[in-house]
Amino acid sequence: MLGCARDAERPGRCHGAARPGRRRRGAGGCGIGLLAYALLVAFFRLVEDAALAESLADKAALAQMAVAEFSHFRLLRDRIQELDVDPDEAMRPFVAAIDEFHARTAPSDWLESLVKAYVGDGIAADFYRTVAELLDPQTRDLVLEVLKDTGHAGFAVARVRKAIEADPRVAGRLALWARRLVGEALGQAQRVAAEREALAGLLAGGEVSQLGEIGRMFAQLTDAHARRMAALGLTA
């Protein structure tokens, strides 16, 4: 879901026809637009989750994580500007897809929001790390840095496992919810990649027609799903 080259004739615009020598640099600017917007949305989601938290300690912990996510967003925004791309234009192509995903997977309670953060965001982070390896070294290192866990994963796992221990019946419901999240996340990611020619070319090693390569890459992203489910105390 990351990637679009900058048109050399129109600075600051995302375009799929940049010369090969500029393609990777352009992908670094427009490409991280997706991650930048995802982090901005993550900031708002964490603020909302903090409001739902029952204890003051949990509210404070989530607020701190939200601040960290916004700091990461600012780092990516600054990098986009360094690459002579307008941040708004870099993010705009992905707004609808990200907003649609969150609209289709709105959690109904506190536990579902924690599972979504751990499972859904985990799949997304795996994808971003894979694509980061295709970007220029400076952008790649920045993406990998902002994807480091802010503590949200451990926070979610601890509280979900505690809830299951208190009431084992919730495990079945949460397992079904997690499966739905993975299906929605992978489906949306595949659609976005297929609809963005420059991104598809980046993922397929320069050949847009090789969409089978993209499919295999997404299949590999599910490998860590069973591990995450086990960490939550759920059946994959």
C-alpha positions as CSV (number, residue, x, y, z in Angstrom):
1,M,0.0,0.0,0.0
2,L,3.0,2.3,-0.1
3,G,4.3,3.9,-3.2
4,C,3.9,6.3,-6.1
5,A,6.6,8.1,-7.9
6,R,6.9,11.9,-8.2
7,D,6.5,13.5,-11.6
8,A,9.7,15.3,-12.3
9,E,7.9,17.9,-14.4
10,R,5.4,18.7,-11.6
11,P,7.2,19.0,-8.2
12,G,5.1,17.9,-5.2
13,R,2.7,15.8,-7.3
14,C,2.3,12.0,-7.0
15,H,2.5,10.3,-10.4
16,G,3.4,6.9,-11.7
17,A,5.6,7.9,-14.6
18,A,8.8,9.3,-13.1
19,R,12.1,8.3,-14.7
20,P,13.8,5.2,-13.2
21,G,16.5,7.2,-11.5
22,R,13.8,9.2,-9.6
23,R,11.4,6.4,-8.9
24,R,12.7,5.1,-5.6
25,R,13.1,8.6,-4.2
26,G,9.6,9.5,-5.3
27,A,8.2,6.4,-3.8
28,G,9.8,7.4,-0.5
29,G,7.9,10.6,-0.6
30,C,4.5,9.6,-1.9
31,G,4.9,6.1,-0.6
32,I,5.0,6.9,3.1
33,G,1.9,9.0,2.6
34,L,-0.1,5.9,3.4
35,L,1.8,5.2,6.6
36,A,1.7,8.9,7.6
37,Y,-2.1,9.0,7.3
38,A,-2.4,5.7,9.1
39,L,-0.4,7.0,12.0
40,L,-2.5,10.2,12.2
41,V,-5.7,8.0,12.3
42,A,-4.0,5.8,15.0
43,F,-3.5,8.9,17.1
44,F,-7.2,9.7,17.1
45,R,-8.1,6.0,17.7
46,L,-5.9,5.9,20.7
47,V,-7.4,9.1,22.1
48,E,-10.9,7.5,21.7
49,D,-9.7,4.2,23.3
50,A,-8.3,6.2,26.2
51,A,-11.8,7.7,26.8
52,L,-13.2,4.1,26.9
53,A,-10.6,2.8,29.4
54,E,-11.9,2.0,32.8
55,S,-8.9,2.9,34.9
56,L,-7.0,6.1,35.2
57,A,-3.8,4.2,34.7
58,D,-5.0,2.8,31.4
59,K,-6.2,6.2,30.3
60,A,-2.8,7.7,31.0
61,A,-1.0,4.8,29.2
62,L,-3.1,5.1,26.1
63,A,-2.7,8.9,26.0
64,Q,1.1,8.5,26.2
65,M,0.9,6.0,23.2
66,A,-1.2,8.5,21.3
67,V,1.4,11.2,21.8
68,A,4.1,8.8,20.5
69,E,2.0,8.0,17.4
70,F,1.6,11.7,16.6
71,S,5.3,12.2,17.0
72,H,5.9,9.5,14.4
73,F,3.4,11.1,12.1
74,R,5.3,14.4,12.3
75,L,8.6,12.6,11.5
76,L,7.1,11.1,8.3
77,R,5.4,14.3,7.3
78,D,8.8,16.1,7.6
79,R,10.5,13.4,5.5
80,I,7.8,13.7,2.8
81,Q,8.5,17.4,2.6
82,E,12.3,16.8,2.4
83,L,11.6,14.7,-0.7
84,D,9.8,17.7,-2.3
85,V,6.3,16.2,-2.1
86,D,3.3,17.9,-0.5
87,P,2.2,15.8,2.5
88,D,-1.5,16.4,1.9
89,E,-1.1,15.1,-1.7
90,A,1.0,12.1,-0.5
91,M,-1.7,11.1,2.0
92,R,-4.9,12.0,0.0
93,P,-4.9,8.9,-2.3
94,F,-5.2,6.6,0.8
95,V,-7.6,8.5,2.9
96,A,-10.7,6.7,1.6
97,A,-9.3,3.3,1.9
98,I,-8.1,3.7,5.5
99,D,-11.3,5.4,6.5
100,E,-13.4,2.7,4.9
101,F,-11.4,0.0,6.7
102,H,-12.0,1.6,10.1
103,A,-15.7,2.2,9.3
104,R,-16.1,-1.5,8.4
105,T,-14.3,-2.7,11.5
106,A,-15.6,-0.4,14.2
107,P,-15.3,-2.2,17.5
108,S,-18.4,-2.6,19.7
109,D,-16.6,-2.6,23.0
110,W,-13.2,-2.1,24.8
111,L,-12.0,-5.7,24.2
112,E,-12.7,-5.6,20.5
113,S,-10.8,-2.3,20.2
114,L,-7.8,-3.9,21.9
115,V,-7.9,-7.0,19.6
116,K,-8.2,-4.7,16.6
117,A,-5.2,-2.7,17.7
118,Y,-3.1,-5.8,18.1
119,V,-4.2,-8.0,15.2
120,G,-5.2,-5.4,12.6
121,D,-2.3,-3.0,13.3
122,G,0.1,-5.9,13.5
123,I,-0.8,-7.1,9.9
124,A,-0.5,-3.5,8.7
125,A,2.9,-3.1,10.4
126,D,4.2,-6.3,8.8
127,F,3.2,-4.9,5.4
128,Y,4.9,-1.6,5.9
129,R,8.1,-3.3,7.0
130,T,8.1,-5.4,3.8
131,V,7.6,-2.4,1.6
132,A,10.1,-0.3,3.5
133,E,12.8,-2.6,2.2
134,L,12.0,-1.4,-1.3
135,L,12.4,2.3,-0.5
136,D,15.6,4.5,-0.4
137,P,17.8,3.7,2.7
138,Q,17.0,6.9,4.6
139,T,13.2,6.5,4.2
140,R,13.4,2.8,4.9
141,D,15.2,3.4,8.2
142,L,12.7,6.1,9.2
143,V,9.8,3.8,8.5
144,L,11.3,1.0,10.5
145,E,11.9,3.4,13.3
146,V,8.4,4.7,13.5
147,L,7.0,1.2,13.4
148,K,8.7,0.2,16.6
149,D,6.2,-0.9,19.2
150,T,5.1,2.0,21.5
151,G,3.9,-0.5,24.1
152,H,0.4,-0.9,22.7
153,A,1.0,-4.6,21.8
154,G,1.9,-5.6,25.3
155,F,-0.9,-3.4,26.7
156,A,-3.5,-5.1,24.5
157,V,-2.3,-8.6,25.1
158,A,-2.2,-8.3,28.9
159,R,-5.7,-6.9,29.1
160,V,-7.3,-9.3,26.7
161,R,-5.8,-12.3,28.4
162,K,-6.9,-11.0,31.8
163,A,-10.5,-10.6,30.4
164,I,-10.5,-14.2,29.1
165,E,-9.2,-15.5,32.4
166,A,-12.0,-13.7,34.1
167,D,-14.6,-14.9,31.6
168,P,-13.5,-17.7,29.2
169,R,-16.7,-17.2,27.2
170,V,-15.4,-14.0,25.6
171,A,-12.6,-16.0,23.8
172,G,-14.9,-17.3,21.1
173,R,-16.4,-13.9,20.2
174,L,-13.0,-12.3,20.1
175,A,-11.5,-15.0,18.0
176,L,-14.2,-14.5,15.4
177,W,-13.6,-10.8,15.5
178,A,-9.9,-11.2,15.0
179,R,-10.5,-13.4,11.9
180,R,-12.8,-10.8,10.4
181,L,-10.2,-8.1,11.0
182,V,-7.5,-10.1,9.2
183,G,-9.8,-10.7,6.2
184,E,-10.8,-7.1,6.0
185,A,-7.2,-5.8,6.4
186,L,-5.8,-8.1,3.7
187,G,-8.7,-7.6,1.3
188,Q,-8.4,-3.8,1.6
189,A,-4.6,-3.9,1.2
190,Q,-4.8,-6.0,-1.9
191,R,-7.4,-3.6,-3.5
192,V,-5.3,-0.6,-2.7
193,A,-2.1,-2.2,-4.1
194,A,-3.9,-3.4,-7.3
195,E,-5.5,0.0,-7.9
196,R,-2.3,2.0,-7.6
197,E,-0.1,1.2,-10.6
198,A,3.1,2.7,-9.3
199,L,2.7,0.8,-6.0
200,A,1.9,-2.4,-7.8
201,G,5.0,-2.0,-9.9
202,L,7.1,-1.3,-6.8
203,L,5.8,-4.5,-5.0
204,A,6.2,-6.6,-8.1
205,G,9.8,-5.6,-8.7
206,G,9.0,-3.2,-11.4
207,E,6.5,-5.3,-13.4
208,V,2.9,-4.1,-12.8
209,S,1.6,-7.2,-14.6
210,Q,3.1,-9.6,-12.0
211,L,0.2,-9.2,-9.6
212,G,0.7,-12.8,-8.6
213,E,3.9,-11.7,-6.7
214,I,1.8,-9.3,-4.8
215,G,-0.7,-12.0,-3.9
216,R,2.1,-14.2,-2.6
217,M,3.5,-11.4,-0.5
218,F,0.1,-10.9,1.1
219,A,-0.2,-14.6,1.8
220,Q,3.1,-14.4,3.7
221,L,1.7,-11.6,5.9
222,T,-0.7,-14.1,7.4
223,D,2.1,-16.3,8.8
224,A,2.4,-14.2,12.0
225,H,-1.4,-14.3,12.6
226,A,-1.4,-17.6,14.5
227,R,1.4,-16.3,16.8
228,R,-0.6,-13.1,17.6
229,M,-3.7,-15.1,18.2
230,A,-1.8,-17.4,20.6
231,A,-0.4,-14.4,22.4
232,L,-3.9,-13.2,23.0
233,G,-5.1,-16.6,24.2
234,L,-7.3,-17.1,21.2
235,T,-7.6,-19.8,18.6
236,A,-6.6,-18.8,15.1
